[in-house]
Amino acid sequence: MSHSNNPPIPRYLGNWCLGRILGSGYSGSIFEAQHVHTGQVVALKVQHVDHECLTNRYERYLYPLLQGGLGMPTLWASGVQGVWDYLAIDLLGASLDNLYRQLGGPAVPLDLGSVCCIAMQVIARLECMHARGVLHRDIQLGNTVVGRDSYSRTLYMIDFGFSKRYIDPRTRRHIPDSKEKRDFIGNYWFSSVNVHCRGKVPSRRDDLEAAALMFIHLLTPRGLSWTRNGVPKTDAAHRVLKNQKRKARPEDLCRGLPAEFEEFLRYCRSLSFAEQPDYARWIEEFRELKVEEGYGDSDEFIWPPPNPQKRPEATPRRTRTPGVVAPDAMESILNGLTNLDLDRTGVRQVLGDRKNVEEAVRQARANLKDDSTATREVIEISSDSEGCSVDVVLVPKAKRLAKLTARASDATNNAALSSLVREFLEVMKCNSSRALTKDGFAFLDALYKQLEDPSVFVAPMRTSRPRSDIQKAEVKDPSYVKLGAVARLKREVGTARSNKEMAAMVAEFGKVTNNSTGRTITKDGFAFFEGLADRLMALQ
Ligand SMILES: Nc1ncnc2c1ncn2[C@@H]1O[C@H](COP(=O)(O)OP(=O)(O)OP(=O)(O)O)[C@@H](O)[C@H]1O
């Protein structure tokens, strides 16, 4: 319906006296308003009842599902008066869109510290919404706003006009997927490729992918490439935009950004339709990135952005430049393959006592046996420098770690252990996830055992309990516990005087990593293992 003939919005709606306009969207306007009796100040979302997209009608049913969650606005009242439908919700502050533009965006990107805070908070908001069975489906800068007063460092999600329950309240089941192409719901800039370009049914993964694109947009000078020509005005222009979005590879979108952003985007795209995302892991990843870059570990969104507390260390950050396999990375992949020597029956045992080979090693060997029947994983790696593509056989991370674990139990001296530690580092670095999986812990167990006393049985540092059990049973340490301990280990490993001392360090590393939410190896963690490999050579 056309709005030009709408009657003017009255000064009073229900018990609310309308004040200044806060913003307007496609379906209506938002006003600051005050309760005539209590004086309470709210944001009043006003829409014409005949509007073709009367989102208030949906929102009033969704708000109650979200009440009480951090960063979820409260719905105080709602009603219809004459032709006006209104919702009275918490009055909040500026949107990220406003703040970003104030600072010069998109010409000027946002600082990494702020984007990490945004990432931690937005992922947590999505976790909260999803836990209550609701998808947002319209994640964008204009729908992410800061709170007021004591909540001015908290981000809120607003605009649930496109939101939907993805858990059927009757059956308690996830909504079904569909092969049929559906009309697009969301926004041009950040809606996921599956939803926007392929017409798929939105699910939790798509909220997260939209968030990932939003983070990348904020960090990219001039923003995501498909946003640069403005909102498409014709169907043809919209088709061009969708094409551009569909073709943009994560490695191109994230060139020059810290690896976490590309990894997060890839992770979102790897989720299956009904899969539950690992929110905690990614909140922890962005927290660690923030700490590593000198911005501290808080997720509070401080505006204007403060300067980093310390400059980033000289070691270059791990940015990803996939698409091009660097010659040394390719060499390490191929070396890794040729080093996978399974026939070690004649190796003399010096450090280890074969009778006491621990559970982790037995497990690793069992995994190796299973591998003989496993299919090879072929991954295509294209090179944009040459405009060609090469096929490379990559051994999956788990398999390579299992082989390293088995070899660790057979190591005959410190030099052999040192080279195994270096191979372990290679595996962890060339993989898109730096999370220490149970295979990684098994390697640490084997290494610890060799360093400490191979004749004593050592309880594994991490068991392979199902993740749900682990989450129930464990109270995670705050990230600074792990970060502080690993930084100390990195400093101290260079002066370790014996294998026993190094064993204790490996054990401590395993313990703090197992107790942290993300179980990722940080930059300091990598430096610790590098130091350990050096020290093992020095103490031969
Ligand atoms: N609770 C609030 N407190 C303060 N400002 C708000 C609040 N809700 C919305 N706004 C402002 O109004 C703008 C539009 O709000 P909202 O997105 O909810 O409306 P909409 O009509 O659904 O918009 P669109 O059609 O663009 O999706 C927001 O970007 C924000 O700047």
The ligand as an SDF file (V2000), in Angstrom:
LIG
                    3D

 31 33  0  0  0  0  0  0  0  0999 V2000
   14.7680    0.0890   20.5090 N   0  0  0  0  0  0  0  0  0  0  0  0
   15.3500    1.0410   19.7840 C   0  0  0  0  0  0  0  0  0  0  0  0
   15.9930    2.0490   20.3940 N   0  0  0  0  0  0  0  0  0  0  0  0
   16.6050    3.0080   19.6670 C   0  0  0  0  0  0  0  0  0  0  0  0
   16.6230    3.0490   18.3300 N   0  0  0  0  0  0  0  0  0  0  0  0
   15.9960    2.0580   17.6670 C   0  0  0  0  0  0  0  0  0  0  0  0
   15.3320    1.0010   18.3650 C   0  0  0  0  0  0  0  0  0  0  0  0
   14.8110    0.1650   17.4620 N   0  0  0  0  0  0  0  0  0  0  0  0
   15.1250    0.6850   16.2680 C   0  0  0  0  0  0  0  0  0  0  0  0
   15.8420    1.8190   16.3700 N   0  0  0  0  0  0  0  0  0  0  0  0
   16.3670    2.6420   15.2620 C   0  0  0  0  0  0  0  0  0  0  0  0
   15.4680    2.6080   14.1780 O   0  0  0  0  0  0  0  0  0  0  0  0
   16.0670    1.9830   13.0330 C   0  0  0  0  0  0  0  0  0  0  0  0
   15.0210    1.1160   12.3290 C   0  0  0  0  0  0  0  0  0  0  0  0
   14.5790    0.1060   13.2350 O   0  0  0  0  0  0  0  0  0  0  0  0
   14.0380   -1.3190   12.7900 P   0  0  0  0  0  0  0  0  0  0  0  0
   15.1010   -1.9700   11.9810 O   0  0  0  0  0  0  0  0  0  0  0  0
   13.5270   -2.0520   13.9600 O   0  0  0  0  0  0  0  0  0  0  0  0
   12.8210   -0.8810   11.8760 O   0  0  0  0  0  0  0  0  0  0  0  0
   12.2330   -1.5280   10.5690 P   0  0  0  0  0  0  0  0  0  0  0  0
   11.0960   -0.6730   10.1760 O   0  0  0  0  0  0  0  0  0  0  0  0
   11.9720   -2.9640   10.8000 O   0  0  0  0  0  0  0  0  0  0  0  0
   13.4450   -1.3420    9.5820 O   0  0  0  0  0  0  0  0  0  0  0  0
   13.7440   -2.1060    8.2350 P   0  0  0  0  0  0  0  0  0  0  0  0
   12.5120   -2.0020    7.4180 O   0  0  0  0  0  0  0  0  0  0  0  0
   14.9140   -1.3140    7.7030 O   0  0  0  0  0  0  0  0  0  0  0  0
   14.1130   -3.4940    8.6190 O   0  0  0  0  0  0  0  0  0  0  0  0
   17.2380    1.1970   13.5860 C   0  0  0  0  0  0  0  0  0  0  0  0
   18.2910    1.0640   12.6700 O   0  0  0  0  0  0  0  0  0  0  0  0
   17.6610    2.0300   14.7860 C   0  0  0  0  0  0  0  0  0  0  0  0
   18.5240    3.0820   14.3750 O   0  0  0  0  0  0  0  0  0  0  0  0
  1  2  1  0
  2  3  1  0
  2  7  2  0
  3  4  2  0
  4  5  1  0
  5  6  2  0
  6  7  1  0
  6 10  1  0
  7  8  1  0
  8  9  2  0
  9 10  1  0
 10 11  1  0
 11 12  1  0
 11 30  1  0
 12 13  1  0
 13 14  1  0
 13 28  1  0
 14 15  1  0
 15 16  1  0
 16 17  2  0
 16 18  1  0
 16 19  1  0
 19 20  1  0
 20 21  2  0
 20 22  1  0
 20 23  1  0
 23 24  1  0
 24 25  2  0
 24 26  1  0
 24 27  1  0
 28 29  1  0
 28 30  1  0
 30 31  1  0
M  END
$$$$
